[in-house]
Amino acid sequence: MVAAMGARLLLATLASLLTSCAWFRPDPPEYEPLTRASGLVLQDLVVPDEGLEVVEGDAVALQYELWLADRTQLETSRQTGHPLRFVVGDGSVPAGVEQGVLGMRLFGRRRLSVPSALGFGSAGRPPRIPPDTDLLFEIELIEHAPREPAQGRPPATERTATDQPSAR
């Protein structure tokens, strides 16, 4: 009897935890694509309910998949085992990826349609990415280290969604 009650309690707790996670909701929300003034199109796939949003200066790590516009897959960090790590705003990744990660929360997933000008531009990245090519990324934020607070800016633990416009 006690074992059965314990098992029911465990199952109820597990069900509660799984349904609170965006990945396990029975009917997860579908988010409309958003087009930024720069031409970047982003669509949230998973949006965690809580957590700090990425702002410029934060260090992040992304799992990603990269395709040409015709859906030819070029690379994926899951195959290589090397996530993409960078500081948002340092210019080490295409501008479309930097803009696309802004506003995300840890474990969020997003699809990005990156115009050539925000990708690799007229130079491309031969031989796999021709010049002037639009790209598609699917990204998942797997690490997020907020920057140290600047003078007059609240510490990371006190940041709110009003500190940086949300990408949603």
N, C-alpha and C positions, 0 to 999 in steps of 0.2 A: 504494500500500500504506500509506504513512504517512498519507495523507489519510483513508483509510478507518478507520484506527485512531483518528485524531483525531476523526473524526465519531462513532465508537462511544463514545469517552470523553466527548464533549460530550453525547450523548444519555443516557448513563448518569448523568452529573452532573445534567442537567436533570430526568430522571425521579426521581432521589433528592430533589432540592429540591422538586419538585411534590408528591410523596407525603408529604413531611414537613409540608406546609402543610395545615391542617384543611380548607380548601376543596377540595382536590384529592385527598383520600383516596378510594380506590375504594369503601370502605364506611364513610362517616363515622358516628361514633356518634350515636345518638338519645338525647337527654336527657329525662328525665321532668320534667313540670311540677312546680314547687315552690310551695307556698302559704305565704306568710309570715303571722304572727299579725295583721298589719295588714289582711289580705284581698288583698294584692297577690299575683298569680300570675305567676311568671316561668318561662320555658323557654329554656334555652340552645340556640342553633342552631349556633354555631361557637364553640369554646373553644380558643384558642391554647395550645400546650403550655408556652410560656415567657412571661415578662414580669411586670412588677409589676401587682398588683391595685389597682383604684381603691379609695381610702378617702376618708372625709370630709375636705374641705379641698383635695382635688386639683382642678385645672382640667382640664376635658374638653371635647371636641367630639364630637357625635354626628350621624351621618346618621340620619334617622328617617322613618317613615311612620306616620301617625295615622289611625285609623278609629273610627267609632262601633261599638258592640257588634253592630249588624246588618251590619257589614262595608262600610258606606258610607265611602269614603275621603274624608278631610277635607283633608289636606295631606301633602306629602312634601318633605323638604329637597332631594332630588335634582332635583325640578322647579324649585324656587326658586333653587337654587344656594347656599343659605345654611344651613350646618349649625347645629345648636343648640349654643351655647357657654355654659358656666356653671361655677361653682365648686360642687362637691358640698357641700350643706349650707347654701348661702347663701339658699335660699328663692326663687330667681328662676324656678324651673320647678316644675311640680306635684310634690308629695311622692312620688308613685308613680314618677316618672322618677328622682328622686334616689335613692330606695331601690333601684330596679331596676338602676342602673348600678354599685352597690357590688359589688366582687368581680370585675368584668369586667377583662379584659386587652385591650391594644391589638389592634384588628382583630377582636375578638370580636363576635358577633351574638347578640341576645336578643329574645324576644317577651315583652311585658308585657301583662297584663290588669289594668287599673287601675280599682279601684272608685271611684265618684263622690267619696267622701270624700278620696281621695288624688289626685283629678284636679282638676276645677274646681268641685266641690261644688254647693251649692244655687244659687250665682250663675251657674254655667255660663259660657259665653263666647259670648253672642249675637252674631250670629244663627246661627252654625253649630253651636255646642255647646249643646244645651238644658240647663236645670238638672237636677241629679241624674242625670247620664248617665255610665255606665261607658264606658271607652275602651280601645282596643287600640293598642299601640305596637309597632313593630318597630324596634330600634335597633342601630346598629353604632358601636363606639368607634373614631373615626378619629384622635383626638389625645388624649394623656394627659400632663399635666405634674404630676408629684407635688409636693405642697406642700413647703415648706421644713421640715426636721425641727424639731420642737418640743423643748423642754428635756426631756432624758431619753428621747427617742424616737430610734431609729436613723435615719441618713440613708436616703433613698429607695433607694439602691443596695443597702442591706442589709436591706430589708424582706422578710419572708417571708409565706407564706400564714397564719401564725399571728398576724400583726399585726391582721388583720381577718377575721372569719369568712367563709369562701367562700360564694358564693351557689349553689354546686352541691351 
